[in-house]
Amino acid sequence: MSSALDRLKNLSAQISSYELERKNNLKSLEDLYSSLGIEGKVSFFNDLFDYKAINLSGISLRDESLGVVKEGKYAQVIGIIYDSTAKVKNKNISLAYFGRSEKVSPELKRDIIAFVLGWRFEKSFRTLEHYHNLMGQLKTLPRGDVC
């Protein structure tokens, strides 16, 4: 019995930890949205999450090379939107341009990386909530009633 209770306590602590981290991440993300000048391209903070993805060029986001500059490339935050009615379905939009990646200061590089990773962190929560809600809707439908 106590091991089940211990697992429940651990799970509860982990969920609380994620929610606290999410709250802190959103605040940080909103600050970076302004300081990196992304508000000039995306007028409202919440509209950032309409993007299918946000990528970074010129600076690595890979586990084994996080923050490594790609020589000769330009540091740029790129938003990707999906338009099912367009001939080309995915469209890349520059959200922020920072010039040659090797000339970006370490502080700015860290902020850019923090923005992209923070956006992905929050987007993953929103995706999880979306699918959780869909699963809830599915449970209310009679069998064989799904389009």
N, C-alpha and C positions, 0 to 999 in steps of 0.2 A: 504494500500500500504506500509506504513512504517513497519508494522509487517512482511510482506514478505521480505522486505529489511533487517530488523533486523535478521530474521532467516538466510538469505543468508550470512550476515556478521558473525554471530555466527558459521555457518557451515564452512565458509572460515577460520576463526580463528582456529577452531578445526582441520581442515585438515592441516593447517600450523603447528600447535602444534605437530601433529602426525609425520609430515615429519621431523621437527627439532629433536624430540625425537628419531626418527629412525636413523637419521644421528649420533647423539650423542651415541646411543646404539651401532651402528656398530663400532665406534672408540673404545669404551670401550670393546666391545666383542673381537675385534682383539688384544687389549692389554692383556686381560685375557687369550686368546688363547695361547699367548706366555708365560705369567708369570705362568700359571698353567701347562705348559709342554705338552699341547695337540698337539702342533705342531710336537712333536716327533711321534705321532700316525697318524696324518692327516697332510700331507706335505704342502698342500695349503689351506689357510683360506677358500676360497670359496667352497672347497670340503666338508666342514662341513655341508653344506645345501643339500648334497646328501643323508644325513641320513633321514630316515622316522621320527625318533624321537630321542631326547636325554633325558635321565632320570638320576636321582641321587639316589643312594642307601646310606643308613645310616644317612641321614639328610632329614627331612620332607620339602616338598614343598607345603603342604596343607595350605589353607588360615588360618585356625584356629590354625595351629601349625607350621607356617613357621620358619624354622631354628632349630626346636627342634631335638636334637640328638636321634637317635635310639640306645639305649644301646646294646653293644655286636655286633653291625653291623660294617661294613667297609664302609668308605666314598669312593665313586667311581662314576665317570661320565661314563655313559654307552651310547654308540651310537647304534641305532637299524637300520639295513639295511634290505631291502626286496629283496629277490631273487626269482623270479617267477619260475625259472628253478630248484631250489634246492628242495630236499625232505622236509626239514624244511624251510618254506618260510621266517620267521623272524630270524635274527641272531643278537645276542648281542655282542658288541665289547667294551672292556674296553678302554676308551680314556684317563683316568687319575685315578690313585689309590692313596689314601691319608692315608691309614692305619685305625686304629680303630677310629670310628667317635667321640668317647668321648675324644680323644686326639688331635683332630684338633683344632687349635687356632681359636678364634673368628674372627680374621681378615681373615684367610684362608677360614673359613666356609662362611663368607660373600661373598668372591670372587667366591667361587664355586657356591653358590646360584645365584649370579649375572650373572655368565656365563650361567648357564642352563636357567634361566628366560630370559636373553638377547637373547639367541639362539632361544627360543620359540617365543619371540616377533618378531624377524626378520623373522623367518620361517613363521609366520602367515601372514606377509606382502607379502612374496614371494608366498605363497599359494593363497592369494587374487588376486595378479597380474596374476597368472597362470589361475585361473578361469575367471577372467575378460577377458583375451585374448581368452580363449575358447568360451566364450559367444559372443565375437566379430566375431570369425570364424563361429560360428553357424548362425549368422545373414546373412552371405554371402552365405550360402548354400541354394539351392532351397528346398522347402518342399518335404519331402519324400526321400531326398538324403543323409540322415545320415546313416552310416553303423551300 
